[in-house]
Amino acid sequence: MRLLLDTHVFLWAVAGSSKLKASSRRLIESADEVHVSAASIWEIAIKSRLGKIDADADELVAAIAASGFIELPVRSVHAAATHRLPLHHNDPFDRLLVAQALTEPLRLLSADAILAQYTDLVIPI
């Protein structure tokens, strides 16, 4: 299975947080590939700058490779695919992650159950 981690799941995974259930951690560990979107790093950088989260985007960039994850760049086809999504969710970062999952295709492991309305590629946790 090829996974894409949403931003929360990525943060929980690299922090070893108890918010990431054992079943989700096993899913990540057993996946053939685990991807982290550049959009997640962008979201973290913005929210950190605004004081909404306490995270170092540079450290998290390094954590992608250190965790054995694969960075997924944001490509123009991903951005264009957001236009075709229904308006189930207004968050532009989440919409981009869904578009990336659909385009690549990847299974999106997400803490946001609303995203499952888009596609069965979303695995809500």
N, C-alpha and C positions, 0 to 999 in steps of 0.2 A: 504494500500500500504506500502511496505517495501522499504525504500530509503537508498542509500549510497551517501553521499555527497563527491564531489571531494574536493580537498584541498582548492581551491579558495572559493567555496561555503561555506565550513565549516568556513573559516576565516571571510568571510563577515557576515555569520549568527551570530557568537559569538560576532562580533564587532558591530553589528547593522548597518552595512554599507548600504548606499543608492545604492551601486552597486548591491545589491541583490534586485531584483524587488519585488513588493508586491505580484505578482502572485506566484513567487517562494517561498516567505516566507509563504504564505498560504498553498502551497503544503507541505512544511516541517511541518507546524503546524497541518495539517490534517492527516499526515501519521500515520500509526499504529506503525511503528518503524522507527527510523532514526539512521543510522550507520555511524561511522567515522572510517576509516581504520587506523591501526597503521602505515601503509605506509605513510599516510598524515603527521603524526607527525614526522616521519623520514625525509620526504622531507622538512618540515618546519625547523627542527633542522639543516639539512645540509645547506639550503639556508640562514638561520639566521647566521650560523657560517661563511659563505662566504660573508656576508654583502649584500646579494641580497634582503633580506626582514628584517623588524624590527619586530620580534616576539619572544616571550618566549615560547619555547616548553613545559616547565614544567607547565606554566600557562594554555596552551592550552590542556594539558592532563587533568587538573582539570576541564576545561571548557566543556569537553565532558560530564561528569556526571552532572555537574551543569546545563547544557542545556537540560538534559533529554535524551541525545543521548546515543547510545550503542557503545562501542569500538569493532571494528572488528579486531581480530588478523590476522596476515598474517600466513597462513598455507601452508604446502608443496603442497597441491593440487592447491592452488592459484598460487604459483610460477610455478608449472608445466604447468598450463593452459596458461601461457603467451607464451609458446613455440608454441601453436597451433594458435595463433593470426596472421592474416596477418600483414604486415608491414605498416599499414596506418599511424602509429604514432611511433616516435622513443623514446619518453620520457618513461623511465622504470617505473616511478611512475604511470603515466596515464595508461600504459599497464597493470600494476598490478591491478589498480582499475577496469578496464574493466574485467579482469580475475576473480576478486572477485565477481563482479556483475553477471557474467555468472555462476559461480560455486555455489553461495549461493541459489537461484538467488535473486538479488536485483535490483531495478531500480536505475541507476546511474544519479544523478542530476549534470550536468557538465556545466561549463562555456566554455568548449572547444568543439565546434561543430564538429570537426573532429572525435571525439570519436563515434559519431552517425553512422559512417561508419561501426563500428564493429557489432552493434546489436540494435534492437529496444528497448532494456532495457535501453539505454541511453536516458535521457531527456535533450536535449540541452536548455540552458537558454540564 
